[in-house]
Every structure is written in structure tokens, then in C-alpha cells.
Amino acid sequence: MPTHDPTSSGYVIRLGILTRLVSWFFPVAAITLWPFIVVNPAHETPRLLRHERIHLAQQRELWVLGFYAIYVWEWLGHLFSGLAADFSYRLISFEREAYAHEDDEDYLLTRESHSWRKWRV
């Protein structure tokens, strides 16, 4: 019986122009838009793909739209509290989890559901 391997999930699209288009506030190397990972080929690394695959897991458990709603809510909350855009982004719980575990090749195999909640500020 086939099993889902979260370490290789997502359809990777290598398209630098799209990542440049979404770089409004700071440079973006990749963006996860369920079920796709759009990556600038000039910045693609296994570490970056692991980071984005953590976002796929987060999106899956929040039925995609819940992820985007919480993501924007957290980012705007930090932004409106007077923090810079890039620092506000770094404080988003989804990003904090992904950055904390992007070097761990086995993280998605052992990750508990909704682990991003541990990273809320």
C-alpha cells in the first residue's frame, strides 16, 4: 500500500519571475501555493525545499485557506504593532516552525500535527 512521503511532497515549479513578482517587501526565494512550491532556480537548495514542504504540511492540516488566513492575520498584527515587514514575517508562527526545522531532513517524518502552534508569539 503506498504511503504519503511528506519529505518529497509538492509540485516544484522553477520560475524566478514569479518569486520576483511577490517580492514586494523583501526578496522571496520561494513561495508555497498549495500544492505547488514555486522556487527561484537561482536560490533552490534542499534546505529551502524542506522549509517549503513544512508549509505544505501546515497548509494541509489547516485545509489551505485556514493557513492563509492565519498567516496574513499574524503578519498584519506584527506589522501594525510597528515592526518592519521582514521582521513581522519572521515572527509568523508558520515561518518560525519552518525556519527552526529546515535543516532537519527527518522533521516531516516525525512532526506532530499542528506543531506550528508551539511557535505562536
Summary of the structure (lengths in Angstrom):
residues: 121
radius of gyration: 14.1
end to end distance: 40.2
largest distance: 51.1
contacts: 328
relative contact order: 0.15
helix: 56%
strand: 10%
